[in-house]
Amino acid sequence: MAHSFTEKQQLSRMLKKITSIFFNQKSKLNQPNSKSLIPDNKIILNNSFNKNNPQVVLNQGDTIGIIAGSRELPISFAKTASELGLSVCAVCFEGETSKQIENFTKQVCWIKLGQLGKIINFFKKHGVANAVFIGGISRVKSFKDVSLDMRGALFMAKLRSTKDDVILRGLADELANEDIEVLDSTVFAKEHLVPSGVLTKTKPSKEQLRDIEVGREAIRALSEQHIGQLVVIKDGVVTAVEAVEGSDEAIRRGGKLGHSGTVVVKCAKVNQDMRFDVPVIGINTIRAMLEVSASVLALEAGRCLVMDKDKLLALANENGLVIIGCEPLV
């Protein structure tokens, strides 16, 4: 049967629409992160460290383990995981981890630093197959508060170095030998990652930008020696490098030496394993800067975490500080 020109146009438009819908659906099927195709009871975690298993799929009700250090980040992680319907089992360190974490966990095991056997036994008892290291442990306390159990003593005896990265990677290997995989520590903290660009009302001057670059290159050079993630700069001179005292004390030390107007730069190490010790700043970082009249905080975009971002930026803006997310070192 013959079709008029108008009918042919309508048929053509209909075919194009059907074809477009088909290819759009096909495209979505090839995207594992497409929310419309993820069942409500499934939780997909990006696991960038493991190229053989780049995504971990969990069901609501599944258990996830946390080896929880200090400050807010472990609490934020546990809260997010529990809100998603996961059962959280946390290993917490006496004198380090906040007891608030117990509000968002199903099971908690309190240990002293060095009790590796206790960690493994606790996770295996509660069926933990995936775990995350999150939050820091004071290196100063680690010099005096270690209590090695048998598994911990055997582990330390075979380490080739006591550098943080070596210890943490070794711990991950020990857990992997027990069928417990350590995931990227930012899996539930993506919203806390620093964006690129100036985050405050005040913008950096040309001189401050030069100091930021000096700091970035200093951290790049220090990465191979696993020394700190923060430096303080004044007029092109490094006035402090973060050591075992932590970021806030390094800021104070560098500020006292450089006087007002210092520039603070914090980046992940070039060879940073994102499963451990991802750089974090919080409102106490800003308070430490204000104590010594520092002027700029430069953070590596996409590889540093900011806690209490709104409050932190409000305090920075009230005091005319500059906060900038700078280009990643890698």
N, C-alpha and C positions, 0 to 999 in steps of 0.2 A: 504494500500500500504506500502511495507517495505521501511524503510529509512536506508541509509548507516550510518556507525558510524560517519562520518564527518558531515552529515546532522543533526544527533541527537545532536552533540556537538553545532552546530550553533543554533538549536532550544532552547537548554538549556540556552545558553548565552543570547538569545533574551528574554526568559521568565524572567531570572534574572534581565535584564535591565528594563523590563516593571514593574516588582515587585518593584525594587528600586525606580523608578520614582514615582510610586503610593504612596509608604510609605513616600517618601520625601515630596510630595505635601500634604499628610495628616498631616505630622508633622508641615508643615508651617501653615496649617489652624488652628492648635491649638496654634499658637504663635501670640497673638494680636499685638505684636510690629513688626511683619514682614513687612518691608517696601513695598515689592512687592505686598502685598495684601491690603495695605491701599490706598484707592482712593486719587488722588492728592488733592482733595479739603477737605480732612479730616485731622485734627490735633489731635493726641492722646497725652494727658498729663498724666504722672504717678502722681497719687495723693495718695502717700504712707500713709498719715495720716488716710484716711478714708478707713477702711477695707471693708465696704459695697459697696464702689464705688472707687476701686483702680485706675481706669482709667477714665478720662474725655475726651469725644470725642467732638471736636468742628469743625464746618464748617468754611471755609474761609468766611470772612464777619461777623462772630459772634463777639459779644462784650466781652471783658475781662476787668475787673476793676483792677486798681493799687492804693493802698494806699502808696504813694511814700515818702520816707524819703530823707536823704541827700546823697551826693556823687554820684559815677558813676553808681552804680548797678541799680537804677531805670531807668536811661537813657538806659543802656544796655538791660534791660528787655523790655522796651517799643519799642526799635528799633527792637529787635528780633521778638517780637509779631507782630509788624506792617509789617515786611518783610515776615512773614508767612501768611499774609492776614487777620489778626485779626484787629478789630476796638478797639482801646485802649482808655478807659476812665480813666483818672487819677485824684485822689484826692491828692493835693499837699499842703505842709505846708509852710506858709509864714516864710521866714527867714531860711528855711532848704532845701527845694527841689530846685534843679537847674532849671532855666527857659529853659534850653536846652531841657528838656523833652517835651516841647510843639511842638518840631519839629517832634515828633513821635507819637503824640496822636491826636485823633479825637475830644475829648472833655476834658477840664481841669476845675477843680473846686479848687480854692485856698481858704484854710481855716486856722483858728487858731486852735491850739491844744485844744481839748475839745468839738469841734462842731460835735458831733456824729450824731445829727439829720440831719445836712447838708450833711454828708457823705451818709447816708441812702437815703435821698430824691434824691440826685444826681444820685446814682446808680440805683434806681428804675425808675427814669425818663428816663434813657438811656438803660433800659432793661438788666442791669448787673446781671447775675446769678452766675458767678464765679469771684473771686477776689483774689489778692495776696497782702500781706504786704511785702514791700521790701525797704531796706534802713533804716538807723538809725535816731533816734530823740534824740537830745541832752538832757540829763537828767537835766543838769544845766539850760538850757533855759526853761525846763518844770516847774521849780520852780516859774518862774516869768511871763511866756508868755501864761498861760492857760486862755481860754475864753470859759467857759462852756455854751452851750445852754441848753434848758430844757431837752432834751433827754440825753445829756452828764451829767448833774447834777443828774438826776435820776439813771443813770448807776453808777456813782461814789459813790452815797449814799448807794448802795446795795453791793458794793465790800467788801469782808472780809479782803483785804490787798491791799496795793498800790505797791507791788512788780511787776516788769515788766511782768513776766510770767502770773501772775494772771490777770493783766489789759488786756493783749493781748488776752488771752484765753477768757476772758469775752467779749471783743469786737467781737471776732469770733462768740461767741454764740449769741450776739445781731444781727449780720448780718445773721446768720443761721435762726434766728426767722423771718427774712424778706425774706427768701428763697434765700439768697446770700451765697454761699459756699466759704470758704477761703481755697485755695489750698496751697500745699507745695511751699515755696518761691523759691526753686531751679528749678522749672519746665522748665524755659528757661535759666538756668545758669549751666547746667551739665558740660559744657566745662570748667567752671571756678573752679570746685571742685579740691582740692589739691590731686594729685596722691601720692602713697606711695613711699618711698625711698628718697635718696639724690638728690636734684634738681640742685645743684650748682657744680662747679668744685672742690671746697674745701669740704672735708669730715670732720665730727665731730670727735674729739678725744674721748678716753675712759672717760676722766673727764667730757667733755661736754655731752656725752651720759648719764652719771650719773645725771648731773644737769637737763637734759631733763626729766628724770624719776621722779626726785623730783618735778618738775613743774607739770607734769601730775597728780601725786598723790595729789598735792595741789589743783588743779582744781577739781579733783574728790571729794575731801573733801568739797570744797566750793560750789559744785553744789546744795546741798540741801538747802543752804541759799540764792541761787540765787545771789551770789556775783561774778560779773565779769567773763570774759572768758580768761583772760591773766594774767600771773605772770612773774616776772623777778627773775632770780636766779643767785647767784654767790657763787661758791665753796660750794654748798649744802644748802645755806641759801637763803630764800625768801627775796628779797630786795624791792619788790613792788607787790601789788595786784591791778588789775584794779578796779577802783571805778567809780564815775559819770563823772570823767574827760575824760574817753575814753582811748583807747589803746595807742595812740601816746604819750599822756602826762604821762601815767603810765610807758612807756618805758623810757622816759626822767628821771622821778623821780627815778626809779630803777637803771638806769645807773649812776646817780649822786651819789647815795648811795653806789653802788657796784664798781664804777670806771670802767676801761676798762675791756673788756672780759666777760660781762654779757651774760646770756643765756635767751632768750625770748621764752616763751611757750604759744601758743594760741590754745585752744580747745573749742568745743561746750560743754555745760554742759551735764552731764550724762543723765539728764532727759530733754534734749533739745527738744522742739517742733519745728520741721523743717519748720513750717509755719511762724515762727517769729525769728528775731534777729539771723540769722545764722552768725557765725563769718566770717568777711571779712577783708582781708588786701589788701593794695595797695602800690603804690610807696612811698607814704608819710610815711608808716610804716618803710620802709628801710631808708629813710632820717632821721627819728627820731632815729633809731638805730645808724646810722653813727655819728650823733651829739654827742652821748655819748660813742662811740667806743664799742658798743655791738658786739658780735661775732657770735651768733647763733640765728636763728629763727626756732623753731619747731612748725609745724602745724599739726592738726589732719587730717589725710587722709580721704577723702570722706565726711567730715563734716565741712570743712572750704572752703571759696571761695577766689581765688586770682584774682584781677583785673589787667589789663595791664601786664600780665604774662611775656611776652618777654622783655619788658623794665625793669621790676622789676628784673628779673634774670640777665639781662645785667649789671645793676647797682650793684647788689650783687656780681657778679663775678669780676667786675672791682675793688672792694674793699675787696675781699677775704673773704666775709661773707659765712656762712654756712646756707642753707635753706634745711630743711628736712621734708618730710611728714611722720609722725609717726603713729603707730597703733592706731585705734579708741579706745576711752575709753569704748565703748559698742559694 
